[in-house]
């Protein structure tokens, strides 16, 4: 039997949320639809290398998944009848094929609508995030757990609870775009999740590669769809600008051997100027709006200052420090403090940054995470405290699951040793 080609595997990952969105829109039954999609993806991985790719891969997957979903629902209905729970059966027409006029393939907004479904207010924020990253972002449970700084078993329980909540709620979860205030409420969760997907693509939390360009590209695609849906929302525009300005540096972040290249050492000539220009234009327009400024707009403004500077030394670090102070008031978090500490060290000296890090030493959200020690090692190295910096780098290397980050941190420690 043949093996899936790399481009087939990437296509399947990209198409999975679209196929799931199509099935849930037509039939409901989120949890069962997800199982059917997984079986369709498995069938594709086995058949396509042997029989060739179909002319319409998405249509093929939807057809196979829909057939399997129908089988699963019929089997479930029969089981429930045997258990004499007919009163709780889903009406048979809920899983019948749609009328001919509705049998269209999904539009690009199906995946975005799936995002809004997963961000239903009946789910807690933690359940919304876990479910969407799994169903729409395609992340593994381990990757989602690392993004949230929680154990993998805890995240697995959250995903299971989210699916159970949808299963028991039944028709309360409608697959359609919410309107008015409900859409505004859900948008906050949607944007957060899109940013988490992008971050996992830009800096993978585990594995042999520093970046997962497919995830970052999918997050940007979905955010563009959100901007088209809500063109006047400053935070949605700010998030797209932030993604573009950050992703513009992607080509310069790794060496020829895949090793990590820090910002200060990157060849800025390899940065994507078109993406920078678009991101700067987007954030400039968003900040001119009379609406209140939000965290994504502030982060995009910080990224724009970085991207427009000719070098690290010529970066306007006092302006970045001021922007981080605003961001800390709007959306305080240990990650914001870490980045603020680096900017403070650049503007006012390494000891000022180290003093700021002390406020995070008792923060449980960073317990066992490598980023605190990595930043500490960098600031100690700049301060000339090489032995302490070496120990911090080694501790950070032990804690990260990303192989490129591990190699980079160990190389820094070895150089100081």
N, C-alpha and C positions, 0 to 999 in steps of 0.2 A: 504493500500500500504506500502511496506517495505521502510526502510530508508537506504541511502548509508552507507556502512561500512567505517570506517576510512581508511582502506587500499585501498578501492575502490576510495575514494576521493583523496587520495595521488596519486594513479595511474593515475586518470583522469588529475590531475594537471601536472604530469610528461609527459603524452602522448599528451596533447593538442598542444604544439608547434610542435611535430613530425607530428601530423595529419595535422596541418595547413601547415607545410612545404611540405607534400606530395601533398596536394590539389593545392597549389600555383605552385609547380613544374609542375604538370600535366596540370592545366587548366588556370593559371594566376588568374586575378580578386581577388586581395588580400583582399579587403574590404568585398566582398560578400562571399569569402571563409571563412573569420573569422566568419561571421554570421552563415554559415553552420556548422562550427566546434562547435560553442556554442550550436546549436540545437542538434547536435549529442551527446555532453556531457550531455545535459539535458535528452535526451532519455536514455542514459546509466544510469544516476543516478536514473531514474524511473524504468527501466526494469531489470537491473542487480540484485537488491535486491530481486525482485519478481521471476525472471526466472533463475537466476544464471549467473555467469560470463562466457562469451564466452571463448573458448579455445585460441583464438587469439584476445585479447582485442583491440590491435592497428588496426588489419585488420578489425574488426567489426566497429570501429569508422570511419575508412577511408571510408568503404563501405556506411555507413549511411550518413556521411557528404557529400560524392560525390553525392549521390542520391539527397540530399537536395540542394546542390549547383546547380545541373542541373535544378531542379525545379525552383530555384530562378532566374537563368539566362534566362530560357524560359519565365518566367513571366515578367522579365525585358524587354526581347526582344519584347514580345507582347505589353507591355505598350508603348515602343518606337515607334512601328509601328503605334499604334493608334495616337500617337502625330506627326506622319509623319516626324520623324527624322531618316529615314532609312540610311541616309548618315553617321550617327555617330554610327551605330550599330556595335557591336563587331561581326566579322565573326562567323558564326554558328559553324565552325569546331574548334573554340577556346575553346568551352566547351564540345565538343563531347568526349566520352571516348577515351583514347589513344589506339593505336594499341595493339594487344595481346602481342607482344614482349616487350611492355613498361609498362605493368600493374603490375610491381613489387611493393612490399612494400618499403617504404622509407628506405634508409640506415641511419646510425647514423649521417652521415654528412648532412642530409636534414635540421636538425635544425640549424647547423652551416651555411649552405648556406642561410637559412632564415635570420640569423643574418646579413650576408653580404648584402642581399637584402634590409633589413631595414636601413642599413648604406650607402645607395646609395648617391653619391655626389649631386644628384639633390635635396636632402633634407638638410636643415640646420642641424647643429650639435644638436641643441635642439630638432628638430623634429625627427632626427635619434634616439636619446636616448629615448625619450618618447615612440615612436612607438615600439622599440625593447623591452623595459622593459615590455610593455603591451603584445605584441604578443609572444615573446620568453620567457621572464622571468616570465610571469603570474602574475605580480604585479598589484594591484589595482591602480586606478588613485590617490587616497589619498596617498598611499605608495610612488608612483613615485614623487608626489609633495613634500613630506617630504624629500626625498632623494636629491631633487634639491633646497630645501629651498624656494619654491614658493607656492602661494595659490593653492588649489585644482582646482578652476575654471580656473585658468591660465593653469594648466597642461591639463585639459580636452580640452581646446581650441587647445593646441598644438597637441594632439593626433588626434583630428578631422581634423586639417589642414594637418597633415601627410597623413592621409587616403585619403583626397581630392586630394592631390598632386599626389599620386599614381594612383588614379582613373582617373584623367585628363591626366596623362602622358601616360597611356595605355602601349603599347609595349615597351616604353622606359625603363621600369622596367622588365628586364629579370631575370628569376629565374635560375641563373647559377653562378658558382664560377668565380669571376673576376680574371683577370690575370695581370701579370706585375705590372706597376706602379699604376694602378687603385686599385689592391688588397692591395698594400702597403698603399695607401691613406686611404682606408676604414678600414684597420687593426687598426689604431689609435682609431677610433670610436668604433670598435668592442671590443677592450680590455677595453676601458673605461666602456662600458656598462656591460661587464662581471663582472668587479670589482664592479659596482654598485649593480648588482644582488647578488653577493656574500655578500656584506656589509649588504644588507637588510636581508639576511638569517642569518648572523652572529650576528647582533644586530638589531632586528626588530624595526622599527620606531614607531609602535603602536601595541596595542593588549595585551593579557594576558601573552604571552610568551616572554622571552628575545630573544630567537633564533628561527629561522625557518630552521631546518636542511635540509629540502627538497630543499629549494632555494640555500643554500650554496653548497649542493652536486651537484645540476644541474649546477651551475656556474663552479665548479671544473671539472665536466664531459665535459662541452663544451670547457673549456680551455685546457683540455687534447687533445681534438679533434683538437683544433687550433695548439697545439704544434706538433702533428703528421703531420699536414698540412704544418707547417712552422718550422721545427726542428732547423734551424739555426738562427731564429730570437730571439735575446737576450731578448727583452722586453716581448715577449710571454712566453718564459721560465721563466723570472723573475716574471711575474704575477702568473703563476702556483705555483712557489716556495712560493710567498707571501701568496697565498691562503692556501697552505698546512701548512705552518709554523704558520699561524694564526688559522686555523681550528683545529690544533693539541691541542689547549687549551680548546676546546669546552666543554669537559666533566667536567672540573674543574671550569667553569665560573658560574655555578649555584649550589645552595645548594639543599638538599633533597626536600625542599618546593618550589623550583623554584626561590628562591631569588638570586639576583646578588652577585657574589663574585669577588671583584676587583683583579687585577693582583697580587698585593703585598700579598694578603691573600690566593691565590690559592694553592692547593696541587699539586705541580709539578710532583708528582709521578703519577698523573692521566692524565698527558699530553700524547699524542699519540707519542711515540718515533719513530715508523716507519714513520709517516708523517713528523716528524722533520728531521729524517735522509734523507728522500727523498728530502725535501725542501732544506736542507743545500747542498746536492750534486748538485741539480739543479742550485742554485744561485752561487755556487762556480764555476761550469762549465761555466755559462753565463758570469761571471765577468772576466774570463780568455780570453774571446773572444777579438780580436782587435777592434771590432766595438764599437762605442760610447756607454757609459752607459746611460740608461734611468731611469725615475722615478720609474718604478715598480721594477727594479733591486735594486735601493737604498732602497726602502721600504722593499724588501725581506731581504736585508742585515741587516736592523734594526731589523726585526722580528727574524732573526737568532741569533743576539746578545742576544736578550731577551730569546729565547728558550734554548740557550746553557748555560745560567747562572744558577748556582745552587740555587740562591735566588735573591730577589730584591736588597738586600744590596750588593751582590757580582756582580751585573750587571756592565758592563763597560759603565757607563753613559757618560763620556767624549767622548768615541767613538760614542755613539748614538747621542750626541749633534753635533759632527762633521758631521755625516751622514745627520742629519736634516738640517744643514747649506747648504750642497750640494743639498738636495732635494728642499729647499726653492729657490735656484737659478734655478733649472731645472723646477720646477712646483710649483710656489708660490700659496698658497691658505690659507684661514683662518684656515682650519683644520690642515694643516701642522704647522702653527704657534702655534695652541693650543697644539699639541703634543710636539713641540719643547720647549714650555714653561715648560711643565711637566719635560722633560729631563733636561732642564737647572736648574730647581729647585732642582732636585736630585743631579746634579753635582756641583752646585754653591750656593745653598741655595734658600729658598722659595721667598725671595724678588726679586731675579734676574728673577724668573719665572713670578711674578706678574708684574714687570716692562715690560716684553715682552707682557703680555696680554693687556696693555694699548693701544698698537698699533691697537687692534681689536675693541675698543669700538665704533668707528665710521664706522665700516664695515657693510654696509647694508645687506650683505649676511648672517650675523649672527643675524640680528635683530629678536627678538622673539624666537630664538633658545636656547634650554636648555644647550647645551654643554659648552658655554662660562661661564655661571654662575656655572655649575658643577665643571669645572676646577678651577675657581676662588675660590669656596668654599673649595676645597681640599687644594689649596696652602695657603689660609688664615688659615685653620685649622693647617697645618704644622707649620705656622709662629706663632701659639699661639693666633691668633686674633679670638677668638671663637664666639663672638657675630656677627661680620661681616661675618664669615664663615656660621653661622646658617642662616642668612638672604639670603645669596647666594644659599645655598642648598634649602631653601624653594622656592625661585624664580625659580630655575631650576626644582624642582619637579612640580610646577604649569605649566611649559611650556612643559614638555615631555608628549607624548601620550603612552609611553611604561609603562605598569603597574609595571613590575619588577623594572625598573629604578626609577619610581615614589616612590615605597615603599622604595627602597634603599636610595634615597636622603632624604626622610622624616625621615628615621631612623637615618641618620647622623645628621640631624638638631635637632632631638629630643635628641640625646645623648649630643649634645652641649648645649641644652637648660636646 
